[in-house]
Amino acid sequence: MAPTSDVDKASTVATSESGESNVWNTVFNVIAAVGNVTLGLILAYGITDFLIRWRQSKANEEARERQMKDEDEKEQRIRRKALAKLAQMDPQMFIDRIVLDKEPDSEEREKAIQFLTIANPEWAKKHSTLLIELLSQQ
């Protein structure tokens, strides 16, 4: 298609004379587009890396909390076993060391006496009056 007007002729002449600059503009635009894509990829990688690290730190924190909870539960089980053994072997020492350390008429003292009763029911039946005194002692 041939230029029909003077404006078309002028733009054709300008394009043919400055064709080199149009190539450089095209190259620059391609490089800019590649740069934008590269920047987008870098940002996507950075965001993904951040999210992965954040999720991993949360998982690590939850694992630490679970481990601490498990250790606490284990310590409590060991303590309960030791107290049960003491209550079975020497109920009077259990009373001296555990029950009498609790405040009189407190829920803690009641629980300690209940623990002794469960751990050593025969002794508790024989010494029920002592246990009642310990409960009501002020």
OpenMM code with the backbone's topology and positions (N, CA, C; nanometers):
from openmm import Vec3, app, unit

residues = "MET ALA PRO THR SER ASP VAL ASP LYS ALA SER THR VAL ALA THR SER GLU SER GLY GLU SER ASN VAL TRP ASN THR VAL PHE ASN VAL ILE ALA ALA VAL GLY ASN VAL THR LEU GLY LEU ILE LEU ALA TYR GLY ILE THR ASP PHE LEU ILE ARG TRP ARG GLN SER LYS ALA ASN GLU GLU ALA ARG GLU ARG GLN MET LYS ASP GLU ASP GLU LYS GLU GLN ARG ILE ARG ARG LYS ALA LEU ALA LYS LEU ALA GLN MET ASP PRO GLN MET PHE ILE ASP ARG ILE VAL LEU ASP LYS GLU PRO ASP SER GLU GLU ARG GLU LYS ALA ILE GLN PHE LEU THR ILE ALA ASN PRO GLU TRP ALA LYS LYS HIS SER THR LEU LEU ILE GLU LEU LEU SER GLN GLN".split()
positions = [
    Vec3(0.0841, -0.1168, 0.0000),
    Vec3(0.0000, 0.0000, 0.0000),
    Vec3(0.0882, 0.1226, 0.0000),
    Vec3(0.0631, 0.2090, -0.0940),
    Vec3(0.1447, 0.3285, -0.1110),
    Vec3(0.0859, 0.4427, -0.0315),
    Vec3(0.1712, 0.5334, 0.0165),
    Vec3(0.1194, 0.6480, 0.0913),
    Vec3(0.0344, 0.7350, -0.0014),
    Vec3(-0.0761, 0.7793, 0.0530),
    Vec3(-0.1687, 0.8575, -0.0281),
    Vec3(-0.1674, 1.0044, 0.0052),
    Vec3(-0.1333, 1.0378, 0.1250),
    Vec3(-0.1326, 1.1797, 0.1616),
    Vec3(0.0086, 1.2241, 0.1937),
    Vec3(0.0236, 1.3541, 0.2087),
    Vec3(0.1554, 1.4091, 0.2424),
    Vec3(0.1997, 1.3634, 0.3823),
    Vec3(0.1038, 1.3478, 0.4745),
    Vec3(0.1379, 1.3046, 0.6115),
    Vec3(0.1896, 1.1627, 0.6079),
    Vec3(0.1249, 1.0753, 0.5320),
    Vec3(0.1705, 0.9370, 0.5209),
    Vec3(0.3088, 0.9308, 0.4571),
    Vec3(0.3308, 1.0162, 0.3571),
    Vec3(0.4621, 1.0196, 0.2925),
    Vec3(0.5688, 1.0644, 0.3913),
    Vec3(0.5372, 1.1637, 0.4730),
    Vec3(0.6336, 1.2160, 0.5695),
    Vec3(0.6648, 1.1114, 0.6757),
    Vec3(0.5654, 1.0401, 0.7235),
    Vec3(0.5902, 0.9387, 0.8271),
    Vec3(0.6679, 0.8221, 0.7694),
    Vec3(0.6449, 0.7873, 0.6417),
    Vec3(0.7196, 0.6797, 0.5778),
    Vec3(0.8646, 0.7181, 0.5623),
    Vec3(0.8893, 0.8420, 0.5235),
    Vec3(1.0255, 0.8900, 0.5079),
    Vec3(1.0943, 0.8929, 0.6438),
    Vec3(1.0221, 0.9406, 0.7482),
    Vec3(1.0807, 0.9486, 0.8830),
    Vec3(1.1124, 0.8094, 0.9343),
    Vec3(1.0268, 0.7140, 0.9069),
    Vec3(1.0496, 0.5780, 0.9538),
    Vec3(1.1685, 0.5163, 0.8829),
    Vec3(1.1759, 0.5383, 0.7538),
    Vec3(1.2868, 0.4776, 0.6811),
    Vec3(1.4187, 0.5440, 0.7177),
    Vec3(1.4183, 0.6752, 0.7387),
    Vec3(1.5410, 0.7440, 0.7781),
    Vec3(1.5806, 0.7099, 0.9212),
    Vec3(1.4833, 0.6955, 1.0095),
    Vec3(1.5151, 0.6678, 1.1510),
    Vec3(1.4800, 0.5242, 1.1876),
    Vec3(1.4877, 0.4344, 1.0971),
    Vec3(1.4584, 0.2931, 1.1219),
    Vec3(1.5493, 0.2336, 1.2270),
    Vec3(1.6708, 0.2806, 1.2360),
    Vec3(1.7656, 0.2307, 1.3346),
    Vec3(1.7189, 0.2631, 1.4759),
    Vec3(1.6671, 0.3821, 1.4964),
    Vec3(1.6206, 0.4193, 1.6303),
    Vec3(1.4966, 0.3408, 1.6676),
    Vec3(1.4145, 0.3065, 1.5725),
    Vec3(1.2981, 0.2241, 1.6030),
    Vec3(1.3401, 0.0839, 1.6477),
    Vec3(1.4461, 0.0318, 1.5895),
    Vec3(1.4976, -0.0984, 1.6310),
    Vec3(1.5487, -0.0903, 1.7741),
    Vec3(1.6224, 0.0168, 1.8025),
    Vec3(1.6733, 0.0327, 1.9393),
    Vec3(1.5586, 0.0527, 2.0383),
    Vec3(1.4533, 0.1218, 1.9990),
    Vec3(1.3355, 0.1365, 2.0860),
    Vec3(1.2724, -0.0001, 2.1120),
    Vec3(1.2632, -0.0808, 2.0077),
    Vec3(1.2066, -0.2149, 2.0219),
    Vec3(1.2943, -0.2990, 2.1143),
    Vec3(1.4245, -0.2931, 2.0956),
    Vec3(1.5173, -0.3672, 2.1820),
    Vec3(1.5030, -0.3193, 2.3260),
    Vec3(1.4971, -0.1894, 2.3452),
    Vec3(1.4805, -0.1332, 2.4799),
    Vec3(1.3494, -0.1815, 2.5413),
    Vec3(1.2413, -0.1813, 2.4641),
    Vec3(1.1116, -0.2266, 2.5152),
    Vec3(1.1152, -0.3743, 2.5519),
    Vec3(1.1849, -0.4547, 2.4711),
    Vec3(1.1969, -0.5978, 2.5022),
    Vec3(1.2772, -0.6157, 2.6308),
    Vec3(1.3871, -0.5434, 2.6431),
    Vec3(1.4701, -0.5532, 2.7644),
    Vec3(1.3904, -0.5077, 2.8869),
    Vec3(1.3130, -0.4003, 2.8721),
    Vec3(1.2303, -0.3520, 2.9828),
    Vec3(1.1262, -0.4564, 3.0209),
    Vec3(1.0654, -0.5214, 2.9216),
    Vec3(0.9661, -0.6250, 2.9502),
    Vec3(1.0306, -0.7433, 3.0207),
    Vec3(1.1478, -0.7838, 2.9745),
    Vec3(1.2197, -0.8938, 3.0394),
    Vec3(1.2548, -0.8540, 3.1829),
    Vec3(1.2960, -0.7300, 3.2006),
    Vec3(1.3272, -0.6815, 3.3358),
    Vec3(1.2048, -0.6850, 3.4258),
    Vec3(1.0908, -0.6459, 3.3718),
    Vec3(0.9676, -0.6488, 3.4511),
    Vec3(0.9279, -0.7919, 3.4878),
    Vec3(0.9417, -0.8830, 3.3918),
    Vec3(0.9120, -1.0230, 3.4199),
    Vec3(1.0087, -1.0768, 3.5250),
    Vec3(1.1369, -1.0430, 3.5104),
    Vec3(1.2370, -1.0868, 3.6080),
    Vec3(1.2060, -1.0312, 3.7460),
    Vec3(1.1705, -0.9056, 3.7529),
    Vec3(1.1345, -0.8442, 3.8807),
    Vec3(1.0124, -0.9133, 3.9404),
    Vec3(0.9157, -0.9443, 3.8559),
    Vec3(0.7975, -1.0166, 3.9031),
    Vec3(0.8325, -1.1530, 3.9583),
    Vec3(0.9225, -1.2240, 3.8896),
    Vec3(0.9657, -1.3556, 3.9366),
    Vec3(1.0403, -1.3452, 4.0694),
    Vec3(1.1252, -1.2452, 4.0807),
    Vec3(1.2001, -1.2249, 4.2053),
    Vec3(1.1043, -1.1956, 4.3200),
    Vec3(1.0063, -1.1089, 4.2947),
    Vec3(0.9073, -1.0783, 4.3988),
    Vec3(0.8269, -1.2023, 4.4363),
    Vec3(0.7859, -1.2793, 4.3360),
    Vec3(0.7099, -1.4018, 4.3638),
    Vec3(0.7940, -1.4988, 4.4463),
    Vec3(0.9223, -1.5146, 4.4106),
    Vec3(1.0114, -1.6015, 4.4865),
    Vec3(1.0263, -1.5511, 4.6299),
    Vec3(1.0443, -1.4202, 4.6443),
    Vec3(1.0612, -1.3632, 4.7783),
    Vec3(0.9381, -1.3834, 4.8644),
    Vec3(0.8219, -1.3613, 4.8076),
    Vec3(0.6979, -1.3793, 4.8833),
    Vec3(0.6787, -1.5260, 4.9190),
    Vec3(0.7053, -1.6146, 4.8242),
    Vec3(0.6926, -1.7583, 4.8506),
    Vec3(0.7898, -1.8013, 4.9602),
    Vec3(0.9123, -1.7558, 4.9513),
    Vec3(1.0131, -1.7891, 5.0519),
    Vec3(0.9703, -1.7394, 5.1896),
    Vec3(0.9191, -1.6166, 5.1946),
    Vec3(0.8716, -1.5594, 5.3210),
    Vec3(0.7581, -1.6449, 5.3789),
    Vec3(0.6620, -1.6814, 5.2949),
    Vec3(0.5484, -1.7602, 5.3431),
    Vec3(0.5929, -1.8983, 5.3922),
    Vec3(0.6847, -1.9597, 5.3204),
    Vec3(0.7347, -2.0911, 5.3628),
    Vec3(0.8057, -2.0795, 5.4976),
    Vec3(0.8923, -1.9795, 5.5112),
    Vec3(0.9650, -1.9609, 5.6382),
    Vec3(0.8687, -1.9292, 5.7526),
    Vec3(0.7664, -1.8495, 5.7249),
    Vec3(0.6689, -1.8114, 5.8273),
    Vec3(0.5911, -1.9345, 5.8736),
    Vec3(0.5450, -2.0160, 5.7785),
    Vec3(0.4720, -2.1372, 5.8145),
    Vec3(0.5613, -2.2335, 5.8912),
    Vec3(0.6861, -2.2443, 5.8503),
    Vec3(0.7783, -2.3345, 5.9190),
    Vec3(0.8052, -2.2874, 6.0614),
    Vec3(0.8202, -2.1575, 6.0802),
    Vec3(0.8435, -2.1065, 6.2158),
    Vec3(0.7210, -2.1307, 6.3035),
    Vec3(0.6012, -2.1163, 6.2465),
    Vec3(0.4799, -2.1449, 6.3229),
    Vec3(0.4744, -2.2925, 6.3606),
    Vec3(0.5090, -2.3797, 6.2652),
    Vec3(0.5089, -2.5239, 6.2923),
    Vec3(0.6128, -2.5584, 6.3991),
    Vec3(0.7297, -2.4969, 6.3918),
    Vec3(0.8335, -2.5205, 6.4928),
    Vec3(0.7876, -2.4754, 6.6304),
    Vec3(0.7226, -2.3599, 6.6353),
    Vec3(0.6735, -2.3072, 6.7625),
    Vec3(0.5670, -2.4006, 6.8213),
    Vec3(0.4758, -2.4476, 6.7375),
    Vec3(0.3729, -2.5405, 6.7856),
    Vec3(0.4357, -2.6715, 6.8335),
    Vec3(0.5383, -2.7174, 6.7631),
    Vec3(0.6064, -2.8411, 6.8040),
    Vec3(0.6750, -2.8219, 6.9398),
    Vec3(0.7381, -2.7054, 6.9587),
    Vec3(0.8019, -2.6771, 7.0881),
    Vec3(0.6983, -2.6738, 7.2003),
    Vec3(0.5834, -2.6106, 7.1737),
    Vec3(0.4786, -2.6039, 7.2750),
    Vec3(0.4262, -2.7438, 7.3085),
    Vec3(0.4053, -2.8267, 7.2047),
    Vec3(0.3604, -2.9641, 7.2276),
    Vec3(0.4633, -3.0417, 7.3090),
    Vec3(0.5910, -3.0228, 7.2773),
    Vec3(0.6962, -3.0935, 7.3491),
    Vec3(0.6992, -3.0495, 7.4956),
    Vec3(0.6879, -2.9198, 7.5213),
    Vec3(0.6865, -2.8713, 7.6594),
    Vec3(0.5655, -2.9265, 7.7346),
    Vec3(0.4510, -2.9299, 7.6685),
    Vec3(0.3304, -2.9829, 7.7307),
    Vec3(0.3485, -3.1306, 7.7630),
    Vec3(0.4048, -3.2066, 7.6687),
    Vec3(0.4288, -3.3489, 7.6910),
    Vec3(0.5254, -3.3710, 7.8072),
    Vec3(0.6291, -3.2877, 7.8143),
    Vec3(0.7250, -3.3005, 7.9244),
    Vec3(0.6588, -3.2689, 8.0580),
    Vec3(0.5739, -3.1664, 8.0609),
    Vec3(0.5025, -3.1327, 8.1842),
    Vec3(0.4106, -3.2469, 8.2271),
    Vec3(0.3390, -3.3036, 8.1297),
    Vec3(0.2509, -3.4153, 8.1614),
    Vec3(0.3300, -3.5352, 8.2128),
    Vec3(0.4451, -3.5586, 8.1535),
    Vec3(0.5289, -3.6700, 8.1980),
    Vec3(0.5766, -3.6475, 8.3414),
    Vec3(0.6195, -3.5247, 8.3714),
    Vec3(0.6631, -3.4922, 8.5082),
    Vec3(0.5485, -3.5108, 8.6076),
    Vec3(0.4278, -3.4706, 8.5689),
    Vec3(0.3126, -3.4869, 8.6579),
    Vec3(0.2816, -3.6350, 8.6815),
    Vec3(0.2906, -3.7164, 8.5749),
    Vec3(0.2665, -3.8598, 8.5911),
    Vec3(0.3692, -3.9219, 8.6856),
    Vec3(0.4952, -3.8825, 8.6681),
    Vec3(0.6010, -3.9354, 8.7548),
    Vec3(0.5777, -3.8930, 8.8993),
    Vec3(0.5398, -3.7685, 8.9180),
    Vec3(0.5130, -3.7185, 9.0540),
    Vec3(0.3950, -3.7926, 9.1166),
    Vec3(0.2880, -3.8128, 9.0378),
    Vec3(0.1712, -3.8859, 9.0907),
    Vec3(0.2088, -4.0289, 9.1289),
    Vec3(0.2901, -4.0933, 9.0458),
    Vec3(0.3328, -4.2300, 9.0778),
    Vec3(0.4132, -4.2329, 9.2071),
    Vec3(0.5035, -4.1358, 9.2222),
    Vec3(0.5854, -4.1298, 9.3444),
    Vec3(0.4975, -4.1036, 9.4670),
    Vec3(0.4003, -4.0142, 9.4520),
    Vec3(0.3104, -3.9865, 9.5648),
    Vec3(0.2251, -4.1087, 9.5975),
    Vec3(0.1805, -4.1793, 9.4959),
    Vec3(0.1006, -4.3000, 9.5201),
    Vec3(0.1843, -4.4053, 9.5914),
    Vec3(0.3096, -4.4179, 9.5522),
    Vec3(0.3983, -4.5136, 9.6177),
    Vec3(0.4193, -4.4742, 9.7646),
    Vec3(0.4401, -4.3463, 9.7888),
    Vec3(0.4564, -4.2983, 9.9270),
    Vec3(0.3301, -4.3242, 10.0073),
    Vec3(0.2149, -4.2960, 9.9479),
    Vec3(0.0882, -4.3176, 10.0195),
    Vec3(0.0666, -4.4653, 10.0498),
    Vec3(0.1132, -4.5538, 9.9624),
    Vec3(0.0967, -4.6969, 9.9865),
    Vec3(0.1979, -4.7486, 10.0887),
    Vec3(0.3209, -4.7011, 10.0782),
    Vec3(0.4282, -4.7532, 10.1642),
    Vec3(0.4222, -4.6935, 10.3055),
    Vec3(0.4052, -4.5624, 10.3152),
    Vec3(0.4073, -4.4956, 10.4455),
    Vec3(0.3025, -4.3842, 10.4478),
    Vec3(0.1778, -4.4188, 10.4773),
    Vec3(0.0706, -4.3188, 10.4760),
    Vec3(0.0929, -4.2042, 10.5761),
    Vec3(0.1536, -4.2350, 10.6889),
    Vec3(0.1762, -4.1297, 10.7889),
    Vec3(0.2747, -4.0257, 10.7355),
    Vec3(0.3785, -4.0693, 10.6663),
    Vec3(0.4726, -3.9748, 10.6065),
    Vec3(0.4027, -3.8927, 10.4971),
    Vec3(0.3130, -3.9572, 10.4219),
    Vec3(0.2357, -3.8850, 10.3205),
    Vec3(0.1536, -3.7744, 10.3864),
    Vec3(0.0929, -3.8070, 10.4992),
    Vec3(0.0141, -3.7060, 10.5711),
    Vec3(0.1042, -3.5930, 10.6178),
    Vec3(0.2188, -3.6271, 10.6757),
    Vec3(0.3097, -3.5243, 10.7277),
    Vec3(0.3645, -3.4340, 10.6169),
    Vec3(0.4062, -3.4949, 10.5068),
    Vec3(0.4722, -3.4172, 10.4016),
    Vec3(0.3752, -3.3493, 10.3045),
    Vec3(0.2622, -3.4118, 10.2779),
    Vec3(0.1731, -3.3616, 10.1743),
    Vec3(0.0475, -3.2977, 10.2339),
    Vec3(-0.0262, -3.3747, 10.3125),
    Vec3(-0.1568, -3.3275, 10.3602),
    Vec3(-0.1422, -3.2091, 10.4549),
    Vec3(-0.0500, -3.2178, 10.5498),
    Vec3(-0.0384, -3.1108, 10.6491),
    Vec3(0.0233, -2.9828, 10.5916),
    Vec3(0.0861, -2.9922, 10.4747),
    Vec3(0.1392, -2.8715, 10.4098),
    Vec3(0.0298, -2.7881, 10.3451),
    Vec3(-0.0868, -2.8478, 10.3259),
    Vec3(-0.1981, -2.7766, 10.2624),
    Vec3(-0.2748, -2.6978, 10.3684),
    Vec3(-0.3381, -2.5912, 10.3235),
    Vec3(-0.4192, -2.5090, 10.4139),
    Vec3(-0.5360, -2.5907, 10.4688),
    Vec3(-0.5653, -2.5760, 10.5987),
    Vec3(-0.6822, -2.6457, 10.6543),
    Vec3(-0.8100, -2.6003, 10.5829),
    Vec3(-0.9039, -2.6910, 10.5713),
    Vec3(-1.0320, -2.6661, 10.5042),
    Vec3(-1.0161, -2.6163, 10.3607),
    Vec3(-0.9086, -2.6554, 10.2955),
    Vec3(-0.8891, -2.6141, 10.1558),
    Vec3(-0.9219, -2.7302, 10.0628),
    Vec3(-0.9480, -2.6964, 9.9397),
    Vec3(-0.9769, -2.7976, 9.8394),
    Vec3(-0.8525, -2.8823, 9.8124),
    Vec3(-0.7346, -2.8216, 9.8231),
    Vec3(-0.6104, -2.8959, 9.8017),
    Vec3(-0.5921, -3.0053, 9.9063),
    Vec3(-0.6218, -2.9704, 10.0331),
    Vec3(-0.6085, -3.0709, 10.1393),
    Vec3(-0.7091, -3.1833, 10.1178),
    Vec3(-0.8278, -3.1473, 10.0774),
    Vec3(-0.9309, -3.2482, 10.0515),
    Vec3(-0.8867, -3.3423, 9.9373),
    Vec3(-0.8272, -3.2856, 9.8337),
    Vec3(-0.7795, -3.3673, 9.7220),
    Vec3(-0.6648, -3.4576, 9.7659),
    Vec3(-0.5767, -3.4077, 9.8535),
    Vec3(-0.4648, -3.4892, 9.9015),
    Vec3(-0.5156, -3.6070, 9.9843),
    Vec3(-0.6150, -3.5828, 10.0674),
    Vec3(-0.6723, -3.6905, 10.1480),
    Vec3(-0.7455, -3.7895, 10.0575),
    Vec3(-0.8143, -3.7388, 9.9588),
    Vec3(-0.8825, -3.8258, 9.8635),
    Vec3(-0.7795, -3.9120, 9.7880),
    Vec3(-0.6667, -3.8519, 9.7525),
    Vec3(-0.5594, -3.9255, 9.6845),
    Vec3(-0.5086, -4.0383, 9.7746),
    Vec3(-0.4880, -4.0077, 9.9018),
    Vec3(-0.4424, -4.1091, 9.9975),
    Vec3(-0.5455, -4.2207, 10.0099),
    Vec3(-0.6713, -4.1850, 10.0130),
    Vec3(-0.7784, -4.2838, 10.0247),
    Vec3(-0.7817, -4.3765, 9.9034),
    Vec3(-0.7598, -4.3215, 9.7848),
    Vec3(-0.7593, -4.4027, 9.6628),
    Vec3(-0.6330, -4.4882, 9.6555),
    Vec3(-0.5194, -4.4304, 9.6942),
    Vec3(-0.3919, -4.5020, 9.6838),
    Vec3(-0.3809, -4.6146, 9.7861),
    Vec3(-0.4385, -4.5956, 9.9049),
    Vec3(-0.4267, -4.6967, 10.0109),
    Vec3(-0.5620, -4.7120, 10.0806),
    Vec3(-0.6574, -4.7798, 10.0148),
    Vec3(-0.7933, -4.7871, 10.0708),
    Vec3(-0.8015, -4.8648, 10.2026),
    Vec3(-0.7193, -4.9691, 10.2205),
    Vec3(-0.7253, -5.0453, 10.3456),
    Vec3(-0.6840, -4.9585, 10.4636),
    Vec3(-0.5757, -4.8856, 10.4477),
    Vec3(-0.5289, -4.7983, 10.5550),
    Vec3(-0.6328, -4.6903, 10.5829),
    Vec3(-0.6932, -4.6366, 10.4765),
    Vec3(-0.7930, -4.5310, 10.4929),
    Vec3(-0.9144, -4.5810, 10.5704),
    Vec3(-0.9552, -4.7056, 10.5479),
    Vec3(-1.0694, -4.7611, 10.6222),
    Vec3(-1.0364, -4.7732, 10.7706),
    Vec3(-0.9149, -4.8171, 10.7994),
    Vec3(-0.8738, -4.8342, 10.9397),
    Vec3(-0.8599, -4.7004, 11.0114),
    Vec3(-0.8185, -4.5976, 10.9385),
    Vec3(-0.7903, -4.4678, 10.9993),
    Vec3(-0.8850, -4.3589, 10.9494),
    Vec3(-1.0092, -4.3958, 10.9300),
    Vec3(-1.1066, -4.2995, 10.8768),
    Vec3(-1.1287, -4.1823, 10.9720),
    Vec3(-1.1231, -4.2063, 11.1016),
    Vec3(-1.1428, -4.0952, 11.1971),
    Vec3(-1.0298, -3.9929, 11.1851),
    Vec3(-0.9078, -4.0404, 11.1657),
    Vec3(-0.7938, -3.9494, 11.1480),
    Vec3(-0.8115, -3.8638, 11.0216),
    Vec3(-0.8561, -3.9263, 10.9164),
    Vec3(-0.8775, -3.8537, 10.7909),
    Vec3(-0.9874, -3.7492, 10.8042),
    Vec3(-1.0930, -3.7846, 10.8783),
    Vec3(-1.2023, -3.6878, 10.9013),
    Vec3(-1.1513, -3.5713, 10.9841),
    Vec3(-1.0690, -3.5998, 11.0844),
    Vec3(-1.0080, -3.4919, 11.1665),
    Vec3(-0.9217, -3.4007, 11.0817),
    Vec3(-0.8430, -3.4619, 10.9917),
    Vec3(-0.7565, -3.3817, 10.9054),
    Vec3(-0.8392, -3.2900, 10.8136),
    Vec3(-0.9528, -3.3405, 10.7674),
    Vec3(-1.0395, -3.2592, 10.6814),
    Vec3(-1.0981, -3.1402, 10.7567),
    Vec3(-1.1419, -3.1651, 10.8801),
    Vec3(-1.2095, -3.0583, 10.9545),
    Vec3(-1.1132, -2.9753, 11.0386),
    Vec3(-0.9868, -3.0142, 11.0426),
    Vec3(-0.8876, -2.9437, 11.1248),
    Vec3(-0.8698, -2.7997, 11.0778),
    Vec3(-0.8597, -2.7108, 11.1771),
    Vec3(-0.8448, -2.5688, 11.1424),
    Vec3(-0.7128, -2.5154, 11.1804),
] * unit.nanometer
topology = app.Topology()
chain = topology.addChain("A")
for resn in residues:
    res = topology.addResidue(resn, chain)
    for name in ("N", "CA", "C"):
        topology.addAtom(name, app.Element.getBySymbol(name[0]), res)
